[in-house]
Amino acid sequence: MFEWKDHSRYIEVLPVETGWFVVWGRYEDQGRRKLIAGNRVYTTCDGARRRVADAAMTLTRRPA
């Protein structure tokens, strides 16, 4: 499992039977609530890697 956290933002990557499950979103109420902005299963590592970069850019508003 890969997990990225930056203040109230997060991205998680988990291996699943069909590839890689990527979920991203934000925390609210000082981490008590986890809000999911999106999730998807990618069949290739390259696809999952690209999603992590896109999600980081979306959450931070900066190019990856």
Secondary structure as UniProt FT lines:
FT   STRAND          2..6
FT   TURN            7..8
FT   STRAND          9..16
FT   TURN            17..18
FT   STRAND          19..28
FT   TURN            29..32
FT   STRAND          33..42
FT   HELIX           45..60
//
